Amino acid sequence: MHYLQKHQEISSRDYKLSSSNTLKGLRERPPSTYSLKMEAFHRVLNSTEYYETRPFSAGGYNWTLRVYPNGNNKDGGSGYLSLYVAIDKSSLDASAHQEVYADLRFYIFNRNQRKYFTIQDTDVFRFNAFNTMWGFSQVLPLDTFKDLKNGYLYDGDHSEFGVDVTVPKPFEKSELLSFSKRSDRFTWTIRGFSTLTRYTYSDVISFAGRKWQLGINSSGSGSGSGKAVSLFFHLLANQRTGAYEAVYVLAKFQVLNQLKLGNIQMELENWYGITSFGWGFSEFVSFDDLRDSSKGFLVDDTLMVQVELEAISTTKYFPS
């Protein structure tokens, strides 16, 4: 982008810039801000340097659309059709050096395709008291536009141009998703294991400022029904900072071996609050391993389960 000197009237993106800054394509949807239809394009072509529309409003400012039928020679547009948008200077506060940022998309109707050729930049255009007009000096080669078989001129000498002007506002709401490593640990000693009801919960656990509970199904659930103990880790209700917050959890679960022969260990990595507030393992420890007293997992009808939180996410919302 280049700046204009004080008395220059128009400007565009530097036409020598890489084409990767410019997006071109076809679309069915017509312009939503302003449309200009000409019924005798050749009369504009042969009589004036440019045609300028009446003012129209967008984003709280007044604008005009300019069409250079022979190209804007002052901006590298010789041999091309050039299109620009100008902001009404009276709506700018020159003393305050006001700047207005706008996204611009220009349209030319193609009758053959029944679609609009569009051109836009990947960046916003910056308007101020010294840069009141922006656009594209090389929209279409003039020979391409004037050749009737290409469909830009139709019904004899008709044409249609348009523009979308969007003045984006700075965002007012945002969120920050962050992750932290943890080493929180909780050991649940379950006495009288053989007397447990179908589903039993641990005491409430405080990890990373939130409340959790372990839940164990001594009869097994899902794929573990009738053959393994199932273990789940629950995030309690109202423990999210927002109604839409998803909480990432990386945790390690172990059945502690009371004979020091080696623990059974599993890892959980999942998001809480998206589809569920409880995740775990249907087959955490098999009944066969528990019944075999030599293996050391169930001693004196006591089972010891441990959870270690290794990482968790936090979402902050602004404003809170």
C-alpha positions as a printed NumPy array, in Angstrom:
array([[  0.   ,   0.   ,   0.   ],
       [  1.258,   3.47 ,  -0.722],
       [  0.174,   6.826,   0.67 ],
       [ -1.032,   9.714,  -1.468],
       [  0.381,  13.17 ,  -1.336],
       [ -1.93 ,  15.83 ,   0.007],
       [ -3.461,  16.923,  -3.297],
       [ -3.625,  13.563,  -5.014],
       [ -7.158,  12.368,  -5.564],
       [ -7.121,   8.604,  -5.965],
       [ -5.142,   5.527,  -5.182],
       [ -5.294,   1.734,  -5.231],
       [ -3.276,  -1.113,  -3.964],
       [  0.079,  -0.894,  -5.68 ],
       [ -0.546,  -2.753,  -8.958],
       [  2.968,  -4.209,  -8.744],
       [  2.132,  -6.124,  -5.581],
       [  2.013,  -9.906,  -5.676],
       [ -1.259, -11.27 ,  -7.005],
       [ -1.521, -13.307,  -3.808],
       [ -2.868, -10.146,  -2.146],
       [ -5.82 , -10.074,  -4.541],
       [ -8.688, -12.553,  -4.615],
       [-10.73 , -12.956,  -7.786],
       [-13.632, -15.239,  -8.516],
       [-17.244, -15.708,  -9.583],
       [-20.3  , -15.694,  -7.331],
       [-24.053, -15.798,  -7.808],
       [-24.981, -13.438,  -4.999],
       [-25.26 ,  -9.789,  -6.131],
       [-23.594,  -6.907,  -4.285],
       [-25.243,  -6.005,  -0.996],
       [-24.049,  -2.402,  -0.592],
       [-24.494,  -0.717,  -3.968],
       [-25.195,  -1.604,  -7.612],
       [-24.651,   0.466, -10.751],
       [-26.241,  -0.558, -14.053],
       [-25.344,   1.17 , -17.324],
       [-27.512,   0.833, -20.435],
       [-25.04 ,   2.417, -22.854],
       [-21.536,   1.749, -21.646],
       [-19.903,   3.064, -24.837],
       [-21.233,   6.562, -24.136],
       [-19.406,   6.573, -20.796],
       [-16.367,   5.022, -22.451],
       [-16.12 ,   7.786, -25.034],
       [-17.142,  10.808, -23.   ],
       [-15.521,  10.858, -19.574],
       [-12.527,   9.767, -17.58 ],
       [-14.735,   8.176, -14.938],
       [-18.323,   7.849, -13.806],
       [-19.141,   8.476, -10.144],
       [-22.343,   7.318,  -8.439],
       [-24.455,   9.205,  -5.943],
       [-23.407,   8.794,  -2.278],
       [-24.547,   5.675,  -0.455],
       [-24.252,   4.737,   3.211],
       [-22.27 ,   1.843,   4.697],
       [-20.819,   1.369,   8.157],
       [-21.909,   4.816,   9.286],
       [-20.136,   6.678,   6.45 ],
       [-21.072,   7.935,   2.998],
       [-19.293,   6.571,  -0.067],
       [-19.335,   6.758,  -3.853],
       [-18.394,   4.184,  -6.481],
       [-16.156,   5.263,  -9.363],
       [-15.819,   3.397, -12.658],
       [-12.916,   4.227, -14.968],
       [-14.061,   2.781, -18.317],
       [-10.668,   3.343, -19.958],
       [ -8.62 ,   2.588, -16.878],
       [ -7.028,   4.992, -14.445],
       [ -3.773,   5.906, -16.162],
       [ -2.537,   7.756, -13.075],
       [ -2.618,   4.537, -11.059],
       [ -1.166,   2.018, -13.511],
       [ -4.548,   1.139, -14.984],
       [ -3.859,   1.792, -18.663],
       [ -5.55 ,  -0.909, -20.758],
       [ -7.734,  -2.068, -17.862],
       [-11.104,  -1.312, -16.325],
       [-10.542,   0.382, -12.938],
       [-12.91 ,   0.463,  -9.948],
       [-12.675,   2.556,  -6.775],
       [-14.64 ,   3.584,  -3.723],
       [-14.342,   7.067,  -2.194],
       [-15.344,   8.129,   1.291],
       [-17.119,  11.425,   1.844],
       [-14.501,  13.777,   3.303],
       [-17.114,  15.641,   5.309],
       [-17.698,  12.558,   7.444],
       [-14.057,  12.491,   8.531],
       [-12.573,  14.564,  11.329],
       [ -9.359,  15.819,   9.728],
       [ -8.17 ,  17.542,  12.891],
       [ -8.315,  14.274,  14.784],
       [ -6.532,  12.336,  12.026],
       [ -9.439,   9.918,  11.882],
       [ -8.948,   6.686,   9.994],
       [-11.602,   4.301,   8.705],
       [-10.748,   0.713,   7.842],
       [-12.955,  -0.96 ,   5.254],
       [-13.16 ,  -4.261,   3.404],
       [-14.003,  -3.723,  -0.254],
       [-15.333,  -6.22 ,  -2.772],
       [-16.049,  -5.043,  -6.317],
       [-18.449,  -6.731,  -8.748],
       [-18.917,  -6.922, -12.51 ],
       [-21.858,  -8.942, -13.82 ],
       [-21.131, -11.646, -16.386],
       [-24.24 , -12.478, -18.404],
       [-22.78 , -15.671, -19.875],
       [-22.05 , -17.123, -16.455],
       [-25.091, -15.566, -14.78 ],
       [-22.636, -14.694, -12.033],
       [-20.612, -11.755, -10.808],
       [-16.897, -11.465, -11.319],
       [-15.492, -10.24 ,  -7.995],
       [-12.195,  -8.789,  -6.873],
       [-11.069,  -8.004,  -3.34 ],
       [ -7.932,  -7.636,  -1.264],
       [ -6.768,  -9.891,   1.551],
       [ -6.239,  -6.802,   3.716],
       [ -8.466,  -3.894,   4.691],
       [ -8.21 ,  -0.478,   3.044],
       [ -7.346,   2.487,   5.242],
       [ -9.219,   5.7  ,   4.518],
       [ -8.361,   9.087,   6.011],
       [ -8.358,  12.782,   5.063],
       [ -5.401,  12.261,   2.72 ],
       [ -6.406,   8.866,   1.356],
       [-10.074,   9.172,   0.528],
       [-10.232,   6.711,  -2.369],
       [ -9.096,   3.12 ,  -2.693],
       [ -9.71 ,   0.375,  -5.181],
       [ -8.157,  -1.59 ,  -8.029],
       [ -6.587,  -0.097, -11.103],
       [ -6.386,  -3.407, -12.984],
       [ -9.734,  -5.129, -12.472],
       [-10.183,  -6.595, -15.97 ],
       [ -8.275,  -6.075, -19.226],
       [-10.308,  -3.605, -21.244],
       [-10.22 ,  -5.829, -24.336],
       [-11.669,  -8.687, -22.273],
       [-14.413,  -6.48 , -20.882],
       [-15.42 ,  -4.997, -24.248],
       [-15.435,  -8.291, -26.181],
       [-19.145,  -9.155, -26.388],
       [-18.548, -12.885, -26.432],
       [-17.136, -12.69 , -22.874],
       [-20.485, -11.602, -21.426],
       [-19.555,  -8.444, -19.517],
       [-21.4  ,  -6.314, -22.087],
       [-24.839,  -7.694, -22.93 ],
       [-28.173,  -6.705, -24.504],
       [-26.293,  -4.474, -26.893],
       [-24.267,  -2.298, -24.546],
       [-25.497,  -2.956, -21.003],
       [-23.225,  -3.535, -18.018],
       [-23.518,  -3.819, -14.252],
       [-21.041,  -2.956, -11.509],
       [-21.276,  -3.138,  -7.751],
       [-19.453,  -2.98 ,  -4.466],
       [-19.687,  -4.272,  -0.935],
       [-18.274,  -1.913,   1.682],
       [-17.829,  -3.379,   5.145],
       [-16.461,  -1.321,   8.011],
       [-15.432,  -3.898,  10.619],
       [-15.661,  -2.927,  14.266],
       [-13.045,  -4.049,  16.786],
       [-14.241,  -7.11 ,  18.643],
       [-15.864,  -6.435,  21.995],
       [-15.873,  -9.99 ,  23.327],
       [-13.118, -12.586,  23.294],
       [-11.799, -15.628,  25.082],
       [ -8.398, -17.047,  25.931],
       [ -7.844, -20.81 ,  26.   ],
       [ -4.709, -21.801,  27.914],
       [ -3.198, -25.073,  29.117],
       [ -1.207, -25.745,  32.26 ],
       [  0.762, -28.703,  33.523],
       [ -0.365, -30.145,  36.839],
       [  0.677, -32.78 ,  39.356],
       [ -2.461, -32.972,  41.504],
       [ -2.976, -36.437,  42.967],
       [ -5.781, -38.149,  44.839],
       [ -5.821, -41.688,  46.237],
       [ -9.144, -43.357,  46.903],
       [ -8.985, -46.236,  49.397],
       [-12.123, -48.322,  48.931],
       [-12.726, -50.582,  51.928],
       [-15.34 , -53.325,  51.915],
       [-15.107, -53.539,  48.134],
       [-17.205, -56.695,  47.972],
       [-20.116, -54.909,  49.643],
       [-20.284, -52.007,  47.192],
       [-23.515, -51.198,  45.443],
       [-23.544, -51.033,  41.677],
       [-22.119, -47.456,  41.46 ],
       [-20.13 , -45.676,  44.164],
       [-18.606, -42.191,  44.273],
       [-15.486, -40.95 ,  46.014],
       [-15.31 , -37.838,  48.156],
       [-15.249, -34.563,  46.251],
       [-11.793, -33.837,  44.822],
       [-10.397, -30.321,  44.325],
       [ -8.13 , -30.141,  41.279],
       [ -7.078, -26.9  ,  39.566],
       [ -9.807, -24.874,  41.219],
       [-12.596, -27.248,  40.157],
       [-14.571, -29.982,  41.867],
       [-14.37 , -33.59 ,  40.662],
       [-15.375, -37.075,  41.742],
       [-14.259, -40.568,  40.912],
       [-17.031, -43.058,  40.248],
       [-16.617, -46.828,  40.283],
       [-18.986, -49.502,  39.02 ],
       [-18.034, -52.718,  40.805],
       [-20.227, -54.785,  38.445],
       [-18.791, -53.261,  35.299],
       [-20.55 , -51.189,  32.65 ],
       [-20.551, -51.175,  28.878],
       [-17.952, -53.557,  27.5  ],
       [-16.812, -54.309,  31.064],
       [-20.187, -55.488,  32.299],
       [-19.798, -58.758,  34.229],
       [-16.042, -59.011,  33.697],
       [-14.282, -55.846,  34.896],
       [-14.546, -52.919,  37.265],
       [-15.376, -49.65 ,  35.512],
       [-13.886, -46.307,  36.614],
       [-14.971, -42.801,  35.641],
       [-13.788, -39.278,  36.398],
       [-16.567, -36.693,  36.702],
       [-16.512, -32.893,  36.546],
       [-19.216, -31.698,  38.921],
       [-22.039, -29.445,  37.806],
       [-21.452, -25.676,  37.649],
       [-17.671, -26.12 ,  37.595],
       [-17.172, -24.437,  34.223],
       [-16.4  , -20.713,  33.932],
       [-18.914, -20.358,  31.109],
       [-21.91 , -22.25 ,  29.822],
       [-20.052, -23.153,  26.635],
       [-16.649, -23.888,  28.134],
       [-14.954, -27.153,  27.227],
       [-12.33 , -28.351,  29.699],
       [ -9.366, -30.333,  28.416],
       [ -8.034, -32.975,  30.806],
       [ -4.962, -35.201,  30.678],
       [ -4.932, -37.567,  33.64 ],
       [ -3.349, -40.826,  34.743],
       [ -5.34 , -43.479,  36.607],
       [ -3.89 , -46.396,  38.545],
       [ -4.993, -49.4  ,  40.519],
       [ -2.29 , -49.442,  43.189],
       [ -0.673, -52.787,  43.809],
       [ -0.592, -53.323,  47.568],
       [  2.139, -55.949,  47.263],
       [  4.351, -53.57 ,  45.266],
       [  4.252, -55.867,  42.226],
       [  3.341, -53.168,  39.723],
       [  0.301, -50.978,  39.237],
       [ -2.345, -51.122,  36.539],
       [ -2.191, -47.778,  34.761],
       [ -4.342, -46.044,  32.142],
       [ -4.298, -42.543,  30.696],
       [ -7.264, -40.331,  29.892],
       [ -7.131, -37.433,  27.447],
       [-10.451, -35.833,  26.663],
       [-12.636, -32.732,  26.776],
       [-15.277, -32.257,  29.45 ],
       [-18.425, -30.316,  28.726],
       [-18.641, -30.918,  24.961],
       [-20.604, -34.173,  24.988],
       [-20.098, -35.411,  28.529],
       [-19.074, -34.416,  32.051],
       [-17.733, -37.864,  32.849],
       [-15.065, -39.924,  31.1  ],
       [-13.297, -43.119,  32.058],
       [-12.76 , -46.807,  31.416],
       [-15.338, -49.565,  31.12 ],
       [-12.611, -52.184,  31.667],
       [-10.348, -50.669,  34.3  ],
       [ -9.353, -53.827,  36.173],
       [-10.618, -57.341,  35.457],
       [-12.469, -59.454,  37.956],
       [ -9.885, -62.198,  37.384],
       [ -7.083, -59.883,  38.538],
       [ -9.077, -58.881,  41.606],
       [ -9.957, -62.451,  42.581],
       [ -6.345, -63.571,  42.354],
       [ -5.028, -62.527,  45.774],
       [ -1.441, -63.206,  44.669],
       [ -1.615, -60.303,  42.266],
       [ -2.008, -57.802,  45.106],
       [ -4.763, -55.515,  43.8  ],
       [ -7.502, -56.484,  46.255],
       [ -6.118, -57.047,  49.749],
       [ -8.341, -57.505,  52.805],
       [-11.298, -56.511,  50.633],
       [ -9.63 , -53.122,  49.993],
       [ -9.   , -51.6  ,  46.581],
       [ -6.802, -48.528,  46.118],
       [ -7.353, -46.279,  43.116],
       [ -5.32 , -43.198,  42.28 ],
       [ -5.864, -40.321,  39.838],
       [ -3.178, -37.831,  38.895],
       [ -4.075, -34.72 ,  36.909],
       [ -1.244, -33.963,  34.48 ],
       [ -2.676, -31.121,  32.394],
       [ -5.846, -29.059,  32.19 ],
       [ -7.224, -26.177,  30.172],
       [ -8.651, -22.882,  31.388],
       [-10.814, -20.516,  29.413],
       [-11.016, -16.834,  30.316],
       [-13.808, -14.732,  28.85 ],
       [-13.552, -10.99 ,  28.237],
       [-15.421,  -9.125,  29.489],
       [-15.911, -11.58 ,  32.305]])
